[in-house]
Amino acid sequence: MVLLQKFVSTKQVLWVSLFTLSLGGWPAAKAYAANGNNQAGGQACHILVVGDSLSAAYGLPVEQGWVALMERRLKEKFPRCTLTNASISGETTAGGKTRLPALLKQHKPTQVVLELGANDGLRGLPIETMKNNLSSMIDMARNAQAKTVLVGMQIPPNYGPAYSRRFGEAFTELAKQHRVPLVPFLLNGFAQNPDAFQADGIHPNAAQQPRMLDNVWAALEGTIKTR
């Protein structure tokens, strides 16, 4: 999410303001019925994470990022599951949509964690375009027999209250439309704390990565248990 820096003030507090919208009522995760066919427990799984810098451990050693932490948790709780992190800093939903077919073909995932959209919003791109891209990616995953976990985000209120509200609502609408598990807000639980971020005031520091993992895990775990 390097591109975020072009659209946000250098003051650390502005990144914090990105997440002051409707935080009080967010649950850790909200699950809708997962897409795909449930199978008997105990089978192997492969999880593909497609995201931006928030999932690519930007500014941190890779092993400290929430995705690497999730891989360790998988080894403890679901030792037959593996993980591929295909996240790229600066990625948009358009970029993810372009890359996903090859990723699905190469890795044959059983679950896709889709963490994209923040860069679309911070560029002020049309929300319907973002929704269409994410919708297409969910359909691609379903057609490849993979379940999708959709990770939601928010954008700064300085983009206008209507745009900011519609941006956040887009993820909930997509999760209901496609009946997939939703993580309402990746940075839930610490977004209002400026000390939770790196020096750029944009990317969460190492101490917050376990909390990001917990936010995603609450929605992801059920898709593994129902295999």
C-alpha positions in Angstrom: 0.0 0.0 0.0 2.9 2.3 -0.8 0.5 4.3 -2.9 -1.4 5.3 0.2 1.3 7.7 1.1 0.4 9.9 -1.9 -3.0 10.5 -0.6 -2.6 10.9 3.1 -1.0 13.7 5.1 2.4 13.1 6.5 1.0 13.6 10.0 0.5 10.4 11.7 -2.8 11.4 13.1 -4.5 11.4 9.7 -4.0 7.7 9.3 -5.7 7.3 12.6 -8.6 9.4 11.4 -9.1 7.0 8.6 -10.6 4.5 11.0 -12.7 6.7 13.3 -15.8 5.9 11.3 -18.3 3.6 13.0 -15.6 1.8 15.0 -17.5 1.5 18.2 -20.0 -1.1 17.0 -17.6 -3.3 14.9 -17.4 -6.9 16.0 -14.1 -8.8 15.6 -15.6 -10.5 12.6 -18.9 -11.2 11.0 -19.5 -14.5 9.2 -22.0 -15.2 6.5 -22.4 -18.7 5.1 -19.2 -19.6 3.3 -19.3 -20.3 -0.4 -18.2 -23.7 -1.8 -19.1 -27.2 -0.7 -18.5 -28.3 2.8 -16.6 -31.5 3.3 -15.7 -33.8 6.1 -13.3 -32.5 8.7 -9.6 -33.5 8.8 -8.8 -32.9 5.1 -5.9 -30.8 3.9 -6.4 -27.2 2.9 -4.4 -24.5 1.2 -5.1 -20.8 1.9 -4.3 -18.1 -0.6 -4.0 -14.5 0.7 -4.4 -11.8 -1.9 -3.9 -8.4 -0.5 -2.0 -5.1 -0.4 0.8 -3.8 1.9 -1.3 -4.5 5.0 -0.9 -8.2 4.2 2.5 -7.9 2.7 4.1 -6.9 6.0 5.2 -3.5 4.6 8.0 -2.0 6.7 8.4 -5.2 8.8 10.4 -8.4 8.5 8.1 -10.8 6.7 8.0 -13.2 9.6 6.4 -10.5 11.8 3.4 -9.9 9.5 0.0 -11.2 10.3 0.0 -13.6 7.4 3.2 -15.2 8.6 1.7 -15.4 12.1 -1.4 -17.1 10.6 0.8 -19.7 9.0 2.3 -20.6 12.4 -1.2 -20.8 13.9 -2.3 -23.1 11.1 0.6 -25.4 11.9 -0.6 -25.7 15.5 -4.3 -26.0 14.9 -4.6 -27.4 11.4 -1.3 -29.0 10.6 -2.5 -30.3 7.2 -3.2 -26.8 6.0 -0.7 -24.7 4.0 -0.6 -21.0 3.0 0.6 -18.8 0.2 0.8 -15.0 0.5 0.3 -13.3 -2.8 0.0 -9.8 -1.4 1.7 -6.9 -3.1 2.2 -3.4 -1.7 0.1 -0.8 -3.7 -2.2 -3.4 -5.1 -5.7 -2.4 -6.2 -8.8 -4.5 -6.9 -8.1 -4.2 -10.6 -4.6 -5.6 -10.1 -5.9 -8.4 -7.9 -8.6 -9.3 -10.5 -6.0 -9.5 -13.2 -3.6 -11.7 -11.1 -6.1 -14.0 -9.5 -6.8 -16.5 -12.4 -3.1 -17.5 -12.6 -2.9 -17.7 -8.8 -5.9 -20.0 -8.6 -4.5 -22.2 -11.3 -1.0 -22.3 -9.8 -1.9 -22.8 -6.1 -5.3 -24.5 -6.2 -6.4 -23.0 -2.9 -9.3 -24.2 -0.8 -9.7 -20.8 0.8 -8.9 -17.3 -0.6 -8.5 -14.4 1.9 -9.3 -11.3 -0.1 -7.8 -8.1 1.4 -8.1 -5.4 -1.3 -9.9 -2.1 -1.8 -8.1 0.4 0.4 -5.9 1.7 -2.4 -9.0 2.0 -4.6 -10.7 4.2 -2.0 -7.7 6.3 -1.3 -7.4 7.0 -5.0 -11.0 8.1 -5.1 -11.9 5.4 -7.6 -15.6 4.6 -8.2 -16.9 2.4 -5.5 -19.0 0.4 -8.0 -15.8 -0.4 -10.0 -14.2 -1.7 -6.8 -17.3 -3.8 -6.0 -17.4 -5.2 -9.4 -13.8 -6.2 -9.2 -14.2 -7.8 -5.8 -17.4 -9.6 -7.0 -15.6 -11.0 -10.0 -12.8 -12.3 -7.7 -15.2 -14.0 -5.4 -16.9 -15.7 -8.4 -13.5 -16.8 -9.7 -12.6 -18.4 -6.4 -16.0 -20.1 -6.2 -15.6 -21.5 -9.7 -12.2 -22.8 -8.6 -13.9 -24.6 -5.7 -12.4 -22.2 -3.1 -14.1 -20.4 -0.3 -13.6 -16.7 0.0 -13.1 -14.7 3.2 -13.6 -11.0 2.5 -11.6 -8.4 4.5 -13.3 -5.0 4.9 -11.6 -1.6 5.2 -12.5 2.1 5.7 -11.2 5.3 4.2 -10.6 8.8 5.6 -13.7 11.1 6.1 -11.9 13.8 4.1 -13.0 12.0 0.9 -16.6 13.1 1.8 -19.0 11.5 4.2 -21.1 9.9 1.5 -18.1 8.3 -0.3 -16.6 7.1 2.9 -19.8 5.6 4.1 -20.5 3.9 0.8 -17.0 2.5 0.7 -17.4 0.8 4.1 -20.8 -0.5 3.2 -19.5 -2.0 0.0 -17.8 -4.9 1.8 -20.9 -5.7 3.8 -23.1 -5.7 0.7 -20.7 -8.0 -1.2 -20.5 -10.4 1.7 -24.3 -10.7 1.9 -24.6 -10.9 -1.9 -22.2 -13.7 -2.2 -22.8 -15.3 1.2 -19.1 -15.3 2.2 -17.5 -14.6 5.6 -16.7 -11.0 6.3 -14.0 -9.4 8.4 -15.7 -6.0 8.8 -12.5 -4.1 9.6 -8.9 -5.4 9.5 -7.6 -2.9 12.0 -10.4 -3.2 14.5 -9.3 -2.8 18.0 -6.3 -0.4 17.6 -7.0 2.0 14.6 -7.6 5.0 16.9 -4.2 4.6 18.6 -1.4 6.5 16.8 1.2 4.5 18.7 -0.1 1.4 16.9 1.5 2.5 13.6 5.0 2.6 12.1 6.8 5.9 11.6 4.9 6.6 8.4 1.7 6.8 10.4 0.1 4.5 7.9 1.1 0.9 8.4 0.5 -1.0 11.7 3.6 -1.9 13.7 4.7 -5.4 14.7 2.8 -5.3 18.0 -0.5 -5.0 16.1 0.0 -7.9 13.7 -1.4 -10.5 16.2 -4.5 -8.4 16.5 -4.9 -8.3 12.7 -4.5 -12.0 12.7 -7.2 -12.5 15.3 -9.6 -10.3 13.3 -9.1 -12.4 10.2 -9.0 -15.7 12.1 -12.4 -15.2 13.6 -13.9 -15.4 10.1 -11.5 -17.9 8.5 -11.5 -20.6 11.1 -15.0 -21.7 10.4 -14.3 -22.3 6.7 -11.5 -24.7 7.7 -13.5 -26.6 10.3 -16.4 -27.2 7.8 -14.1 -28.9 5.3 
